[in-house]
Amino acid sequence: MKKLVLILGVLSLVACTDQKVVNYNTARLDNIEAYLANNKAVKPSENVDKLVEEGKVEYSEEYLSLEKEADKWRREKAQESQQQ
């Protein structure tokens, strides 16, 4: 009897957790869809190649996550402030 109650308790806990994850992901996707709907007017630049050749724009084929870019920016700002 105790095993049955324990199993039912664990299953209900898992079901609640799963529902929370589903709700979180649904809200997250809704935010992303709203953002994309509001930013449809962004067009790719027609002269990116020219700007890259002139050295005005840095271009990389390698994907760098936003977290890594933010960490790099923080380190650069910290170095700049130390140099001043």
C-alpha distance (Angstrom), angle and dihedral (degrees) to the residues before:
residue distance angle dihedral
M1 . . .
K2 3.80 . .
K3 3.78 90.5 .
L4 3.79 91.3 52.6
V5 3.81 92.1 50.8
L6 3.81 90.6 46.6
I7 3.80 92.4 49.8
L8 3.81 92.1 48.3
G9 3.81 90.4 48.6
V10 3.79 92.7 51.4
L11 3.81 91.8 46.7
S12 3.80 92.2 50.8
L13 3.81 90.6 48.4
V14 3.81 90.7 51.3
A15 3.81 91.3 47.7
C16 3.83 91.5 52.6
T17 3.79 91.7 47.7
D18 3.79 91.7 49.4
Q19 3.80 90.9 51.5
K20 3.81 91.1 50.8
V21 3.81 90.5 51.8
V22 3.79 91.4 48.7
N23 3.82 91.3 49.7
Y24 3.82 91.7 48.1
N25 3.80 93.5 49.3
T26 3.80 92.0 45.5
A27 3.81 91.7 53.2
R28 3.80 90.5 46.0
L29 3.80 93.0 51.4
D30 3.81 90.8 46.9
N31 3.82 89.3 55.3
I32 3.80 91.6 48.8
E33 3.80 92.2 48.6
A34 3.81 91.3 49.0
Y35 3.81 90.6 50.5
L36 3.79 92.5 49.5
A37 3.79 91.6 46.9
N38 3.82 90.5 53.9
N39 3.81 94.3 47.6
K40 3.79 102.9 50.1
A41 3.78 93.0 117.9
V42 3.80 94.2 71.7
K43 3.80 108.0 112.7
P44 3.78 127.1 -170.3
S45 3.77 113.6 -104.4
E46 3.78 113.9 -103.0
N47 3.77 94.8 -149.0
V48 3.80 101.4 46.3
D49 3.81 92.0 120.9
K50 3.80 91.1 53.9
L51 3.81 92.0 48.8
V52 3.81 91.4 48.4
E53 3.80 91.2 51.0
E54 3.81 91.1 49.6
G55 3.79 90.1 50.3
K56 3.78 94.1 -120.2
V57 3.80 93.2 118.3
E58 3.78 127.8 40.7
Y59 3.77 112.1 -140.2
S60 3.76 128.1 -171.0
E61 3.78 132.5 -177.9
E62 3.81 89.6 -156.9
Y63 3.79 117.5 92.4
L64 3.78 114.7 -125.7
S65 3.78 117.7 -170.9
L66 3.77 119.2 -124.1
E67 3.79 90.6 -116.5
K68 3.79 91.4 57.2
E69 3.80 91.5 46.1
A70 3.81 90.1 50.5
D71 3.81 91.5 49.7
K72 3.80 90.6 49.2
W73 3.82 90.9 49.6
R74 3.83 91.2 49.8
R75 3.81 91.5 50.5
E76 3.82 91.2 49.0
K77 3.80 91.7 49.4
A78 3.80 91.1 47.9
Q79 3.82 90.5 51.0
E80 3.81 91.2 48.6
S81 3.78 92.1 50.7
Q82 3.80 91.4 48.5
Q83 3.78 91.7 51.0
Q84 3.82 92.1 52.9
